[in-house]
Amino acid sequence: MGTVPVDADSLFRLNLLSNTNGYSIHWTVTEDREYHLEWTNSLSNAFQTIETFTFPTSSYIDTEHNNIPDNFYRIKVELND
């Protein structure tokens, strides 16, 4: 499973919402993948893994970095063994 290049409905989506508790991050998942949520406060710095998830978990609330003015997130996706 995963994205299918010839299917317009097959995509990976990441949404980030700011709220009073922190940043709420949601993404699409499939059963055969591992998702590493990574964060940095500057694109010139290395990303740090916040948490690693597997299906069915597809969201995380980051309360640790909500007082930092610049936040960048990414999801690193790997096949499960």
NUMARMI-683040 format. One record per residue (C-alpha): x, y, z; residue number from 0. Coordinates in nm, 4 decimals. Layout:
<pts>
+----------+----------+----------+-----+
|       c1 |       c2 |       c3 | num |
+----------+----------+----------+-----+
|        X |        Y |        Z | NUM |
...
+----------+----------+----------+-----+
</pts>
This chain:
<pts>
+----------+----------+----------+-----+
|       c1 |       c2 |       c3 | num |
+----------+----------+----------+-----+
|   0.0000 |   0.0000 |   0.0000 |   0 |
|   0.0988 |   0.3603 |  -0.0374 |   1 |
|   0.0525 |   0.6295 |  -0.2973 |   2 |
|  -0.0192 |   0.5296 |  -0.6552 |   3 |
|   0.1317 |   0.7737 |  -0.9089 |   4 |
|  -0.1440 |   0.7182 |  -1.1686 |   5 |
|  -0.4309 |   0.7672 |  -0.9176 |   6 |
|  -0.5202 |   1.1314 |  -0.8483 |   7 |
|  -0.7003 |   1.0284 |  -0.5258 |   8 |
|  -0.3930 |   0.8488 |  -0.3893 |   9 |
|  -0.1874 |   1.1024 |  -0.1972 |  10 |
|  -0.0028 |   1.1705 |   0.1230 |  11 |
|  -0.1444 |   1.4667 |   0.3102 |  12 |
|  -0.0093 |   1.6531 |   0.6143 |  13 |
|  -0.2172 |   1.9160 |   0.7982 |  14 |
|  -0.0948 |   2.1445 |   1.0762 |  15 |
|  -0.3291 |   2.3446 |   1.2973 |  16 |
|  -0.2327 |   2.5810 |   1.5768 |  17 |
|  -0.4485 |   2.5823 |   1.8888 |  18 |
|  -0.4175 |   2.6832 |   2.2547 |  19 |
|  -0.2642 |   2.3455 |   2.3482 |  20 |
|   0.0063 |   2.3529 |   2.0802 |  21 |
|   0.0278 |   2.2376 |   1.7207 |  22 |
|  -0.2076 |   1.9641 |   1.6051 |  23 |
|  -0.0527 |   1.7590 |   1.3233 |  24 |
|  -0.2530 |   1.5097 |   1.1141 |  25 |
|  -0.1425 |   1.2917 |   0.8226 |  26 |
|  -0.2680 |   1.0029 |   0.6110 |  27 |
|  -0.1466 |   0.6526 |   0.7006 |  28 |
|  -0.1365 |   0.3009 |   0.5590 |  29 |
|  -0.0839 |  -0.0252 |   0.7479 |  30 |
|   0.2560 |  -0.1156 |   0.6051 |  31 |
|   0.4425 |   0.2058 |   0.6880 |  32 |
|   0.6237 |   0.3629 |   0.9831 |  33 |
|   0.5947 |   0.7408 |   1.0246 |  34 |
|   0.8625 |   0.9517 |   1.1935 |  35 |
|   0.7394 |   1.2976 |   1.2923 |  36 |
|   1.0346 |   1.5368 |   1.2842 |  37 |
|   1.0717 |   1.8988 |   1.3975 |  38 |
|   1.3200 |   2.1855 |   1.3750 |  39 |
|   1.3055 |   2.5568 |   1.4555 |  40 |
|   1.5168 |   2.6509 |   1.1515 |  41 |
|   1.5655 |   2.4936 |   0.8108 |  42 |
|   1.9391 |   2.5457 |   0.8550 |  43 |
|   1.9305 |   2.3111 |   1.1593 |  44 |
|   1.8913 |   1.9353 |   1.1559 |  45 |
|   1.5453 |   1.7869 |   1.2098 |  46 |
|   1.4862 |   1.5969 |   1.5354 |  47 |
|   1.2500 |   1.3008 |   1.5612 |  48 |
|   0.9678 |   1.3838 |   1.8022 |  49 |
|   0.7857 |   1.0512 |   1.7819 |  50 |
|   0.7505 |   0.7403 |   1.5648 |  51 |
|   0.4060 |   0.6038 |   1.4749 |  52 |
|   0.2466 |   0.3116 |   1.2953 |  53 |
|  -0.1071 |   0.2489 |   1.1690 |  54 |
|  -0.3679 |   0.3474 |   1.2859 |  55 |
|  -0.2128 |   0.6509 |   1.4615 |  56 |
|  -0.2285 |   0.9520 |   1.2308 |  57 |
|  -0.2083 |   1.2569 |   1.4561 |  58 |
|   0.0015 |   1.4205 |   1.7247 |  59 |
|  -0.0312 |   1.7348 |   1.9386 |  60 |
|   0.3024 |   1.9079 |   1.9908 |  61 |
|   0.2803 |   2.0947 |   2.3218 |  62 |
|   0.6569 |   2.1176 |   2.3674 |  63 |
|   0.7282 |   2.3688 |   2.0884 |  64 |
|   0.4169 |   2.5903 |   2.1012 |  65 |
|   0.6089 |   2.8872 |   2.2518 |  66 |
|   0.8806 |   2.8790 |   1.9851 |  67 |
|   0.8191 |   3.1349 |   1.7071 |  68 |
|   0.9447 |   2.9228 |   1.4138 |  69 |
|   0.8406 |   2.5597 |   1.3755 |  70 |
|   0.8988 |   2.3277 |   1.0814 |  71 |
|   0.7665 |   1.9729 |   1.0678 |  72 |
|   0.8132 |   1.6834 |   0.8318 |  73 |
|   0.7127 |   1.3193 |   0.8186 |  74 |
|   0.9703 |   1.0580 |   0.7215 |  75 |
|   0.7941 |   0.7463 |   0.5912 |  76 |
|   0.9510 |   0.3996 |   0.5850 |  77 |
|   0.8264 |   0.0518 |   0.4966 |  78 |
|   0.7657 |  -0.1759 |   0.7948 |  79 |
|   0.9853 |  -0.4853 |   0.8067 |  80 |
+----------+----------+----------+-----+
</pts>
